[in-house]
Amino acid sequence: MTVSEALPDAMAAANKISDDNDWGAMDRRLVFRDNDLEWDFRVTERSRNLGQARFVLWLALGIELSFAAIDPWTLPADGMTFVLWRTIILTLALVALLGLTYAPFFRTRWPLLMTLAVHVMTVANGLTNAMVDVPVLYLAGFMLLVLASYLIVPLIFQYCIGTVTTASLVYLGITALGDVADAQLLAMLAAQLVAANVIGIAALYRAERFRRLDHLNARRLDDQRARYHDLLTSILPAAVAERLQRGETVVDEHSDVTVLFADIVGFTAMAARSRPDQILDLLNKLFAAFDEITARHGLEKIKTIGDCYMAAGGVFDHQGAHASAMADLALAMQEAAARIDDPDGQPVRIRIGIHVGGLTAGVIGQRRFMYDLWGDTVNIASRMQSLGEPDCIQVSDDLRRRLDSSYRLDPRGEIDVKGKGAMSTWYLLGRDGGINAEEDVS
């Protein structure tokens, strides 16, 4: 199955699983029902809105100083001493809160600083009402803080409602202690605060709902990208999949690559006399074992064609040890095949061929694409396999020269290779001292 064919099914399955688990659903409090998703949203908000928190504190500081500058023209002279002290203390408090946003501890805990800032300004406004004979219109100025808290303070819905409603009650309570407002005026102020909170809650609810939906869509997109990447890497080598995702055209020339071909001896006759499910089970078992051994030796599976398995070394890892790693892989493949029975109950017999040299590698096709190797090296490796003997590993003389003295090789002599003429070939027998190829993997 190709990526283009498998991806829609994989996405549909992923979406079905998400729907079944109610993933992404929110309750009326604007909280994701999935705890991990809710936690992820809050962490993202905190990391994304640190700059907004600093901006709000700077803005609060500027507005507070601006109002302090015009207070002498709007408040009575006997209240200026209190106004001066209020301005000094409030300014120092806001500067301290702003400074704390740069402390490592508060880089992810700035919502606490925002809550403190709202309450500090609330207390300052309330005490001004209680201690100074302010004009009646001065009382409604607190509405600006209420609306600003909902619209620009980057607190999530739950925290913001708790912060601002508490601040509103504190403001009303402190104001009621002074003689600036009678019961009728306090009732009107309370009604205005309720209206301001309702407007702010409605605006924040809508804004945060859209932010949460954007976050949810981003996570779904990330999940789909991850599934797409996993699907690609299950079909293509990881390095190739990453280049394809970046939109690159994947084609490379390599001067030194080792290529191995392995196939099952007598497979055509075996398939003719066996049931299809038996053949499929055999191939699954054998190729799964080959995949595991190939990965363990640091080599790359390229593809399978029927009963033929193709692997390469040096395509992605350009270190010079791939020739000996491929020899170890071939020996391990022989041992693995001998432990698997065919439908007739006999150990599987395989034929292996290896060659080393230069080749071209790349992704072929647009829809049914695949990563493949081509060139003389590939052709010769294939001939080493097809012209070899059952239960033997036939290698070219080029590969033999790359192996050290720890390998035991037996000369076969010259064979006629189509398109190349006579070539000297060797049989790889094993390691000196009887070293097991699988045990020798470091």
TADA-V985844 format. One record per pair of residues at least 24 apart in sequence whose ideal C-beta (glycine too) atoms are under 7 Angstrom apart, sorted by the first residue. I is the first residue (numbers start at 1). J is the second residue. D is the distance in Angstrom with one decimal. If there is no record, write none. Layout:
# TADA-V985844
<<I | J | D> <I | J | D>>
This chain:
# TADA-V985844
<<2 | 367 | 6.5> <2 | 368 | 4.6> <3 | 231 | 5.9> <3 | 232 | 6.0> <3 | 235 | 6.0> <4 | 367 | 4.9> <6 | 231 | 6.0> <7 | 228 | 6.3> <7 | 231 | 6.1> <10 | 227 | 5.6> <10 | 231 | 5.9> <11 | 224 | 6.0> <14 | 223 | 6.7> <14 | 224 | 6.9> <14 | 227 | 5.9> <24 | 216 | 4.8> <26 | 212 | 6.4> <29 | 158 | 6.2> <30 | 157 | 4.4> <30 | 205 | 6.5> <30 | 208 | 5.6> <30 | 209 | 6.3> <30 | 212 | 6.6> <37 | 219 | 6.9> <40 | 219 | 7.0> <41 | 212 | 6.2> <41 | 215 | 5.1> <42 | 156 | 6.7> <44 | 215 | 6.3> <45 | 156 | 6.2> <46 | 108 | 5.1> <46 | 111 | 7.0> <49 | 154 | 3.8> <50 | 101 | 6.6> <50 | 107 | 6.3> <50 | 110 | 5.8> <52 | 154 | 4.4> <53 | 101 | 6.0> <53 | 110 | 4.4> <53 | 113 | 6.8> <53 | 114 | 5.8> <53 | 154 | 5.8> <54 | 98 | 6.5> <54 | 101 | 5.2> <56 | 114 | 6.9> <56 | 152 | 5.8> <56 | 153 | 5.4> <57 | 94 | 5.9> <57 | 97 | 5.8> <57 | 98 | 4.4> <57 | 117 | 6.2> <58 | 98 | 6.8> <60 | 94 | 5.8> <60 | 117 | 6.2> <60 | 121 | 6.5> <61 | 91 | 6.8> <61 | 94 | 4.7> <61 | 95 | 6.9> <64 | 90 | 5.7> <64 | 91 | 6.7> <64 | 94 | 6.7> <65 | 91 | 6.8> <74 | 135 | 6.5> <74 | 138 | 7.0> <75 | 132 | 5.6> <75 | 134 | 6.2> <76 | 132 | 6.9> <76 | 133 | 5.3> <79 | 131 | 6.9> <79 | 132 | 3.5> <79 | 133 | 6.6> <82 | 131 | 5.0> <82 | 132 | 5.8> <83 | 132 | 6.9> <86 | 124 | 5.5> <86 | 127 | 6.9> <86 | 128 | 6.3> <90 | 120 | 6.6> <90 | 121 | 7.0> <90 | 124 | 4.8> <93 | 120 | 5.0> <111 | 155 | 5.7> <111 | 159 | 5.9> <114 | 153 | 5.4> <114 | 155 | 5.6> <115 | 163 | 4.9> <118 | 149 | 5.4> <118 | 153 | 6.8> <118 | 163 | 5.4> <118 | 164 | 6.8> <118 | 167 | 5.3> <119 | 167 | 5.7> <119 | 170 | 6.9> <121 | 145 | 5.8> <122 | 167 | 4.1> <122 | 170 | 5.4> <122 | 171 | 5.2> <123 | 170 | 6.8> <125 | 171 | 6.3> <126 | 170 | 6.5> <126 | 171 | 4.8> <126 | 174 | 3.1> <126 | 175 | 5.6> <127 | 174 | 6.2> <129 | 174 | 6.8> <129 | 175 | 4.5> <129 | 178 | 5.5> <129 | 180 | 5.3> <130 | 174 | 5.4> <130 | 175 | 6.5> <130 | 177 | 5.1> <130 | 178 | 3.6> <133 | 180 | 6.8> <134 | 180 | 5.8> <136 | 185 | 6.8> <139 | 175 | 6.6> <139 | 181 | 6.5> <139 | 189 | 5.6> <140 | 192 | 6.4> <142 | 171 | 5.4> <143 | 192 | 6.3> <143 | 196 | 4.8> <146 | 193 | 6.7> <146 | 196 | 4.4> <146 | 197 | 6.3> <146 | 200 | 6.1> <147 | 196 | 5.9> <147 | 200 | 5.5> <149 | 200 | 7.0> <150 | 200 | 2.9> <150 | 201 | 6.7> <150 | 203 | 5.9> <150 | 204 | 4.7> <151 | 200 | 6.8> <151 | 203 | 6.2> <156 | 208 | 6.5> <157 | 204 | 5.8> <157 | 205 | 6.2> <157 | 208 | 4.8> <160 | 204 | 5.9> <161 | 201 | 6.2> <164 | 197 | 6.3> <164 | 200 | 6.7> <165 | 197 | 6.2> <168 | 193 | 4.7> <168 | 197 | 6.2> <236 | 371 | 4.9> <237 | 300 | 5.5> <237 | 316 | 6.4> <237 | 371 | 6.1> <239 | 316 | 5.1> <240 | 363 | 6.4> <240 | 371 | 5.1> <244 | 363 | 6.5> <250 | 362 | 5.1> <250 | 363 | 4.2> <251 | 360 | 6.9> <251 | 362 | 3.5> <252 | 361 | 5.1> <252 | 362 | 6.4> <253 | 360 | 5.7> <254 | 314 | 6.6> <254 | 315 | 6.1> <254 | 358 | 6.2> <254 | 359 | 5.8> <254 | 361 | 6.0> <255 | 358 | 4.5> <256 | 314 | 5.5> <256 | 358 | 6.8> <257 | 312 | 5.7> <257 | 313 | 6.9> <257 | 314 | 4.3> <257 | 315 | 5.6> <257 | 356 | 7.0> <257 | 359 | 5.4> <257 | 377 | 6.4> <258 | 312 | 6.6> <258 | 313 | 4.5> <258 | 314 | 5.8> <258 | 322 | 4.9> <258 | 323 | 5.0> <258 | 326 | 4.3> <258 | 354 | 6.5> <258 | 356 | 4.5> <258 | 399 | 6.9> <259 | 312 | 5.1> <259 | 355 | 5.8> <259 | 373 | 6.6> <259 | 377 | 5.7> <259 | 378 | 5.6> <259 | 381 | 3.9> <260 | 311 | 4.7> <260 | 326 | 5.4> <260 | 329 | 6.6> <260 | 330 | 6.2> <260 | 352 | 6.5> <260 | 354 | 4.9> <260 | 381 | 6.6> <261 | 308 | 6.1> <261 | 310 | 5.6> <261 | 353 | 5.1> <261 | 381 | 5.4> <261 | 382 | 5.1> <261 | 385 | 3.9> <262 | 309 | 4.7> <262 | 333 | 5.7> <262 | 350 | 5.3> <262 | 352 | 4.5> <262 | 385 | 6.6> <263 | 307 | 5.2> <263 | 308 | 4.3> <263 | 350 | 6.7> <263 | 351 | 5.8> <263 | 385 | 6.3> <264 | 307 | 4.4> <264 | 348 | 6.1> <264 | 350 | 5.8> <265 | 349 | 4.1> <265 | 350 | 6.4> <265 | 351 | 5.6> <265 | 390 | 4.3> <267 | 307 | 4.1> <270 | 342 | 6.0> <270 | 343 | 6.6> <274 | 343 | 4.0> <278 | 343 | 4.2> <282 | 342 | 5.9> <282 | 343 | 6.5> <283 | 307 | 6.7> <285 | 340 | 5.4> <286 | 337 | 6.4> <286 | 340 | 5.6> <286 | 348 | 6.2> <289 | 336 | 4.4> <289 | 340 | 6.9> <290 | 333 | 6.0> <290 | 336 | 6.9> <293 | 329 | 6.2> <293 | 332 | 4.8> <293 | 333 | 6.4> <293 | 336 | 6.1> <294 | 329 | 6.2> <296 | 441 | 5.7> <297 | 325 | 4.9> <297 | 328 | 5.9> <297 | 329 | 4.7> <297 | 441 | 6.1> <298 | 325 | 6.0> <299 | 325 | 5.9> <299 | 326 | 6.4> <299 | 329 | 5.8> <302 | 371 | 6.8> <302 | 372 | 6.9> <302 | 373 | 6.1> <303 | 370 | 6.5> <303 | 372 | 6.8> <312 | 373 | 6.1> <315 | 361 | 5.6> <323 | 356 | 5.5> <323 | 399 | 6.0> <323 | 402 | 3.9> <323 | 403 | 6.4> <324 | 403 | 6.0> <324 | 404 | 6.9> <326 | 354 | 5.7> <327 | 403 | 5.9> <327 | 407 | 5.9> <327 | 428 | 5.9> <328 | 437 | 4.6> <328 | 440 | 6.1> <328 | 441 | 6.8> <330 | 354 | 6.1> <330 | 393 | 4.6> <330 | 428 | 6.3> <331 | 430 | 6.1> <331 | 437 | 3.4> <332 | 437 | 4.4> <332 | 438 | 4.7> <334 | 393 | 7.0> <335 | 437 | 6.8> <335 | 438 | 6.5> <349 | 390 | 5.2> <349 | 391 | 5.4> <351 | 385 | 5.7> <351 | 388 | 4.9> <351 | 390 | 5.7> <351 | 392 | 6.6> <352 | 385 | 6.1> <352 | 388 | 6.9> <352 | 393 | 4.4> <353 | 381 | 5.6> <353 | 382 | 6.8> <353 | 383 | 6.8> <353 | 384 | 2.7> <353 | 385 | 3.0> <353 | 388 | 5.4> <353 | 394 | 5.0> <354 | 381 | 6.1> <354 | 384 | 6.1> <354 | 393 | 6.9> <354 | 395 | 4.6> <354 | 399 | 5.4> <355 | 380 | 4.3> <355 | 381 | 3.9> <355 | 384 | 5.6> <355 | 396 | 4.4> <355 | 398 | 6.5> <355 | 399 | 6.0> <356 | 398 | 5.3> <356 | 399 | 4.8> <356 | 402 | 5.9> <357 | 398 | 6.2> <379 | 419 | 6.9> <380 | 417 | 6.5> <380 | 420 | 6.5> <383 | 417 | 4.8> <383 | 418 | 6.7> <384 | 425 | 6.7> <387 | 415 | 5.6> <392 | 427 | 5.3> <393 | 427 | 6.4> <393 | 428 | 4.1> <394 | 425 | 5.4> <394 | 427 | 6.0> <395 | 425 | 6.8> <395 | 426 | 5.3> <395 | 428 | 5.3> <396 | 423 | 6.5> <396 | 425 | 6.1> <397 | 423 | 7.0> <397 | 424 | 4.3> <397 | 425 | 6.8> <397 | 426 | 6.8> <400 | 426 | 4.7> <406 | 431 | 5.7> <406 | 432 | 5.2> <407 | 431 | 6.2> <408 | 432 | 5.8>>
